[in-house]
């Protein structure tokens, strides 16, 4: 009658764990099938994480200091610019030097030099100084006005 077809038993792919109840579990030959992490792996991961976080903290501190310096520099520049505009709007013959203190942080000094760079011209210089982390910083603006 009919021929019987012999069924071949399929071979499991290499690395397939046939003893496991869950037939989908694969293991790489030569490695153990342990669940979880070892103490060494956790310590290494925490070390890497600590180094990364320390780097982030130092960058954050640097950014905060830079932001603070930028704010004081912008304020000093604005103070110098405002004084320069005020002096330019003063009459030519009334221009004179002076000093004042703003916000008890900034010292603003302005000088007026006559006949510079030529006759009937004056050079106005406005300088704003302040202390930043133990060092004196300054912003200086110069302008020339004619009679």
C-alpha positions as CSV (number, residue, x, y, z in Angstrom):
1,X,0.0,0.0,0.0
2,X,1.3,3.3,0.8
3,X,4.8,3.9,1.9
4,X,5.3,5.1,5.3
5,X,7.3,8.3,5.6
6,X,9.8,8.1,8.2
7,X,9.9,11.2,10.4
8,X,13.3,12.6,11.2
9,X,13.9,14.0,14.5
10,X,15.2,17.5,14.2
11,X,18.4,18.4,15.9
12,X,18.3,21.3,18.2
13,X,20.4,24.3,17.2
14,X,23.7,24.6,18.9
15,X,23.5,26.3,22.2
16,X,19.8,25.3,22.7
17,X,19.2,24.1,26.3
18,X,17.0,21.0,25.9
19,X,16.9,20.3,29.6
20,X,15.2,23.6,30.3
21,X,11.4,23.7,30.7
22,X,11.3,26.8,28.7
23,X,12.4,25.6,25.2
24,X,13.1,29.2,24.1
25,X,16.1,29.6,26.4
26,X,19.3,29.8,24.6
27,X,22.8,29.6,26.2
28,X,26.1,30.4,24.7
29,X,28.3,27.5,25.0
30,X,31.0,27.9,27.6
31,X,29.0,30.4,29.7
32,X,26.9,29.7,32.7
33,X,23.2,30.5,32.6
34,X,23.1,32.4,35.9
35,X,20.3,34.9,36.6
36,X,21.2,38.3,38.0
37,X,24.5,40.1,38.4
38,X,27.6,39.2,40.3
39,X,29.0,41.5,43.0
40,X,32.0,42.3,40.9
41,X,29.7,43.5,38.0
42,X,27.7,45.7,40.4
43,X,30.9,47.3,41.8
44,X,32.3,47.9,38.4
45,X,29.0,49.5,37.2
46,X,28.9,51.7,40.3
47,X,32.5,52.8,39.8
48,X,31.7,53.8,36.2
49,X,28.6,55.6,37.3
50,X,30.5,57.4,40.1
51,X,33.2,58.6,37.7
52,X,30.5,59.9,35.3
53,X,28.6,61.7,38.0
54,X,31.8,63.4,39.3
55,X,32.5,64.6,35.8
56,X,29.0,66.0,35.6
57,X,29.2,67.8,39.0
58,X,32.5,69.5,38.0
59,X,31.1,70.6,34.7
60,X,28.0,72.0,36.4
61,X,30.1,74.0,38.9
62,X,32.2,75.4,36.1
63,X,29.0,76.4,34.1
64,X,27.6,78.1,37.2
65,X,30.8,80.1,37.8
66,X,31.0,81.1,34.1
67,X,27.3,82.2,34.2
68,X,27.9,84.3,37.3
69,X,31.0,86.0,35.7
70,X,29.0,86.6,32.5
71,X,26.3,88.3,34.5
72,X,28.8,90.7,36.2
73,X,30.6,91.4,32.9
74,X,27.3,92.3,31.3
75,X,26.3,94.6,34.1
76,X,29.7,96.3,34.0
77,X,29.4,96.8,30.2
78,X,25.9,98.2,30.6
79,X,27.1,100.6,33.3
80,X,30.0,101.8,31.1
81,X,27.7,102.2,28.0
82,X,25.1,104.1,30.0
83,X,27.7,106.6,31.3
84,X,29.2,107.0,27.9
85,X,25.8,107.9,26.4
86,X,25.2,110.3,29.3
87,X,28.5,112.0,28.6
88,X,28.0,112.2,24.9
89,X,24.6,113.9,25.5
90,X,26.4,116.5,27.7
91,X,27.5,119.7,26.0
92,X,31.0,119.7,24.5
93,X,32.3,122.4,26.9
94,X,30.7,120.8,29.9
95,X,32.5,117.4,29.6
96,X,34.5,116.6,32.7
97,X,36.0,113.5,34.4
98,X,34.7,111.8,37.5
99,X,34.1,108.7,39.6
100,X,31.2,107.0,41.2
101,X,30.4,103.6,42.8
102,X,27.4,101.6,41.6
103,X,25.7,98.8,43.6
104,X,28.7,98.9,46.0
105,X,30.4,96.5,43.7
106,X,31.4,98.5,40.6
107,X,33.7,101.5,40.5
108,X,33.0,103.7,37.4
109,X,35.7,106.2,36.4
110,X,35.5,108.5,33.3
111,X,38.1,110.8,31.9
112,X,37.9,113.4,29.3
113,X,41.1,114.3,27.3
114,X,40.9,117.6,25.3
115,X,42.4,118.1,21.9
116,X,42.8,114.4,21.4
117,X,43.3,113.0,18.8
118,X,43.1,116.5,17.1
119,X,42.2,120.0,17.9
120,X,38.5,120.6,18.8
121,X,38.1,117.0,19.7
122,X,37.8,115.2,23.1
123,X,38.4,111.6,23.9
124,X,36.0,110.1,26.5
125,X,37.1,107.0,28.4
126,X,34.7,105.2,30.7
127,X,36.2,102.4,32.9
128,X,34.2,100.1,35.2
129,X,36.2,98.0,37.7
130,X,35.0,95.2,40.1
131,X,36.6,92.4,42.1
132,X,36.0,88.8,40.8
133,X,37.3,86.0,42.9
134,X,40.2,88.1,44.3
135,X,41.2,89.6,40.9
136,X,40.3,93.1,39.7
137,X,38.4,93.0,36.4
138,X,37.5,95.9,34.2
139,X,35.6,97.0,31.1
140,X,36.8,100.1,29.2
141,X,34.9,102.1,26.5
142,X,36.4,105.0,24.5
143,X,34.8,107.4,22.2
144,X,35.7,110.7,20.4
145,X,33.5,113.7,20.3
146,X,34.0,116.8,18.1
147,X,33.1,120.4,18.9
